[in-house]
Amino acid sequence: MVDAFLYVGDMQDKEGIQFYPTGSCIKQLYEGTPGPCGFRRLLVDIFIRDCSHELLEGCEPPEFFQDLAVALLKDVSLAGPLKGCLYHEREEASKES
């Protein structure tokens, strides 16, 4: 899902306008993901790297703004392309005795 989201995010429409997640998209993704996870970090990183403050109008939920504020206060460098592997959630293989 992360890779598909990144793929769509790199696409542009006929007028050359790039896709960015809107408030309803962010709300739906936050409601559909459990707590802190790679997908939520991806949304925050997209906003930090690419989006303007105008896109924040009407955004929900409050957890998104909290995640965004925390990330902005950290010294985060998001130069270059966002890579899906940074946001994939992996379960650790169970260790058998």
matplotlib code that plots the C-alpha trace (Angstrom):
import matplotlib.pyplot as plt

x = [0.0, 2.8, 4.5, 1.2, 0.7, 4.1, 3.6, 0.4, 2.0, 4.6, 1.9, 0.5, -2.9, -3.3, -2.7, 0.6, -0.8, 0.7, -1.4, -1.2, -3.3, -6.3, -7.9, -10.4, -7.6, -5.5, -8.5, -9.3, -5.7, -5.3, -8.6, -7.5, -4.0, -3.1, -1.3, 2.2, 3.2, 5.1, 2.1, 1.4, 5.1, 4.9, 1.9, 3.8, 6.9, 5.0, 3.6, 7.0, 8.8, 6.3, 3.1, 2.1, 0.1, -3.0, -3.3, -3.7, -7.0, -9.8, -7.4, -8.2, -7.6, -5.8, -3.3, -2.0, -1.3, 0.4, 2.6, 3.3, 4.3, 6.6, 8.3, 8.8, 10.4, 12.9, 15.9, 14.6, 16.1, 13.8, 15.8, 15.6, 12.9, 10.9, 11.5, 8.8, 11.2, 11.5, 7.8, 7.1, 6.0, 7.7, 7.0, 10.0, 10.4, 9.6, 12.6, 12.3, 14.4]
y = [0.0, 2.4, 1.8, 2.4, 5.6, 6.8, 5.9, 7.8, 10.7, 11.0, 11.3, 14.5, 15.2, 16.6, 20.1, 19.0, 19.2, 16.7, 14.6, 15.5, 13.9, 16.0, 16.3, 13.5, 11.2, 11.9, 11.3, 8.0, 6.8, 7.7, 5.9, 2.9, 2.5, 1.4, 4.0, 5.1, 3.3, 3.8, 5.0, 7.8, 8.8, 8.9, 11.3, 13.6, 13.4, 14.3, 17.4, 18.4, 18.0, 19.0, 20.7, 24.2, 25.4, 25.9, 22.1, 21.8, 23.6, 21.2, 18.4, 15.9, 14.1, 15.8, 12.9, 14.0, 17.5, 16.1, 13.8, 16.8, 19.0, 16.4, 15.8, 19.5, 20.0, 17.2, 18.0, 15.9, 16.1, 15.0, 15.9, 13.6, 11.0, 9.3, 5.5, 3.1, 0.8, 3.5, 3.1, -0.6, -2.4, -5.7, -8.3, -9.9, -13.5, -15.6, -17.2, -20.9, -22.7]
z = [0.0, 0.9, -2.5, -4.4, -2.4, -3.3, -7.0, -7.2, -5.3, -8.1, -10.8, -12.3, -13.9, -17.4, -16.1, -14.5, -11.0, -8.6, -6.2, -2.5, 0.3, 1.3, 4.7, 4.0, 2.7, 5.8, 8.1, 6.3, 6.5, 10.2, 11.0, 9.1, 10.6, 14.1, 16.1, 15.1, 11.9, 8.7, 6.7, 9.2, 9.1, 5.3, 5.4, 7.8, 5.7, 2.5, 4.2, 5.6, 2.3, -0.3, 0.9, 1.7, 4.7, 2.6, 2.3, 6.0, 6.1, 6.9, 7.8, 10.4, 12.8, 15.6, 15.8, 12.4, 13.6, 16.7, 14.5, 12.2, 15.1, 16.6, 13.3, 12.6, 16.0, 15.3, 13.1, 10.1, 6.7, 3.9, 0.9, -2.0, -2.9, -0.2, -0.3, 0.5, 2.4, 5.1, 5.9, 5.5, 8.6, 9.1, 11.7, 13.3, 12.4, 15.5, 17.0, 17.4, 20.0]

ax = plt.figure().add_subplot(projection="3d")
ax.plot(x, y, z, "-o")
ax.set_aspect("equal")
plt.show()
